[in-house]
Amino acid sequence: MTHGMRTDTQSSYVDGGGRGGWRDTATRYALLPLRIFLGVTFIYAGIDKLTNSAFLSASGSGSIGDLMRTVRDSSAIPALVDLALKSPVGFGYAIALGELAVGIGTLIGLLARLAAFGGALISLSLWLTVSWASDPYYYGNDLAYLMAWLPLVLAGASVFSLDAVWRARRGQRGGEYRY
């Protein structure tokens, strides 16, 4: 095992260590607007669902149950919709709490790659069920959300995140921590 100082990573979770020019700075912060947008959007979506009594019902106008029955025959995976229809209210709570957890994790950068993976799974499941029948395909917003999550799955949250704070602390304690 080799121990040495890594010079290819940012040393500060706030400003990236202050090295490099404007291109390096832009690169470091490139995913921050996407993180903020997706985090706030998923927090809002989760809260909106949790506070909407019509949505968290098995039937009725605006309910998760009626939505699932409506999209069942046009979805790419009807079995997934059937699974949701076994307990539409439970499924509605699972989606809402999942969106809330993903949004918070993404916004504060807590286990950011895992949060982004959760967001991608939620978006994928919604694309394959609710917005699968969108014609043309690019009218279905869940596909765009799925694609927006992928860079965060790959890159994580390098700045303004709890993950970056933890990385910096591990680096200080262990000297030259390598992963």
Disulfide bonds with the S-S distance in Angstrom:
none
